[in-house]
Amino acid sequence: MTENKCIFPSCPRCDKGYLVPFSFKEDVFEKWKCTECKHELKKRE
């Protein structure tokens, strides 16, 4: 098994990509978007 060296959490939907901070005129960590499936997660959910 390969070691996961990414500092970002893995996506709960696709389990392939990583959730990275994504914002536009908001708190930088308000929205997280998956690098693979583009699933969006908000920190208040």
N, C-alpha and C positions, 0 to 999 in steps of 0.2 A: 504494500500500500504506500502511495506517495504521501509525503508530508505536505500539509496545507500551509503555505507560507504567506498567504494573503491576510492582511490586517482587517479586511472587511468581512462581515458575516455572510454566509452563503444564503442564497435565495430560498425561502421556504416553499415557493411554488414550483420552480423547475429543478432545483437542487443542482444546477450546473453553473449558473452565474453567481455574481456577488452583488450585494446591495451596497451601492455607493451613494454618498450625499449628493443631492441634486436640489438646487433652489434657484428661485428667480424672485428677487425682491422680498425674500423671507429669511427666517432663521436658516443658517446653512445646514443644520441637521434636522430641519422640519420634514423634508421629503427624502426618501431613499428610493433609488431606481435600480432595477436589476440590469446587469451588463449583458445578459443573454435574452431573456424573454420580455424585458422592458416593464415587468411588473412594478407597480409603484406602491410604496408603503409610507404611511404618515406616522410620525412618532406618537401622535395622540390616539392612534387606533389600538 
